[in-house]
Amino acid sequence: MRLDKFLKVSRIIKRRTVANEACDAGRVVINGKVAKASANVKEGDILEIAFGNKEVKVEILDVQETVRKDDAKELFRYL
């Protein structure tokens, strides 16, 4: 699945366009490498996202095309 779509589906970032902009600005890192919005993500990948002065680090547990809001928290785990 594309990185920008995963960020939206998992609700780490609320809108796909915002996820796209974050990736283009170089604020998203997958497994230690700066990632583009089109990068593929899979289970076990470690994402690091810079939100202003705060940084979020998560591990991808599951990848699904669509998911309900209540189940979105089960797609990743904060590290």
Buried (B, 14 or more C-beta within 10 A) or exposed (E): BBBBBBBBBBEBBEEBEEBBBBBEEEBBBBEEEEBBBEBEBEEEBEBBBBEEEEEBEBEBEEBEEEBEEEEBEEBBEEE
